[in-house]
Amino acid sequence: MSSQHITLSEPLIRLLDTQVKTGRFKDASAAVQEAVWSFFVGPVSPFDEYRVTAEEVEKSAKRDLAAIKSDRRAGRLKPWKP
């Protein structure tokens, strides 16, 4: 990985510092890298990370919801009360 030096405006520096202080990023470099990546390349799909398609996720979710409904009808689930 190569090192690049950039100059940012004061509002951007304050924004980066805020993001780093909240713990979202390890340092300002990580925050800038994510911003540049998201702007030029586009957001990373969560499906790519797990090597699944959106259709596979939807199919699995429908299967899980169907199992929950059948368990509820059979009385195997207790109502949740906060």
N, C-alpha and C positions, 0 to 999 in steps of 0.2 A: 504494500500500500504506500502510495506516495504522499508526501506532506504538502499541503497548499496553504498559503496565508491569505486570508481575506479580511476586508474591512467592513464592519457593519455599522449601521446608524445607531444612535443612542436608543431609540424606541425598541429596535430589535435586540440590542444587548440586554435591556431590561426584561424583555419577554423571555429571552433565553435563560437569564439568571433565575427568573421565576420558575420556569419549567425544571431547571436543575434542582432548585431548592425544594420543590414539591416531591422530588424523588422520581419523577417520570423518566429522567435521563441521568446517566452517570456523570456526564460532563457536557459542556457546550458543544464540543465537537460531535457528540452523538446526536444532539438535538438538531444541529445544522445538517448532518448527514441524512437524518430521517426526513427533514423538510425538503431538502433538495431531491431526494429519491422520490418522495411522494409527488412533488411538483412535476418533475421531468419524466419519470418512469411510470408513475401511477401507484396507487396503493397495492400492497401485497395482498393477494387473496388468501384468506385463512384456509381455503380448501387445498391450495398448492402446498402449504406447509405439511398437511397430513396426507397428501397424495390421494385425495378423494374428489369426487365431483359433487356439484350441488344436488344433482338428482339422487346420488347415493345417500346424501345426508337427509334429504327430504323423505326418501323411502324408509330409512331407519327411524326417523322421527315419527312417521305415520305408524310404523310397526309398534314402537314403544307406546304411543298414545292409545292404540288399540288394546294393547296388553293392560294398560292402566284402566281403561274403561271396563274391560272384562273382569278385572280384579275388583273394581268398585261395585259392579253389578252382583258379583258373587259374595260380596261382603268381606273380602279379605283386606280391604283398606279402611282405615278409620278416618273420619273427617278431621281435617287439620284446622286447629283454632289457634290464632296467634296469642 
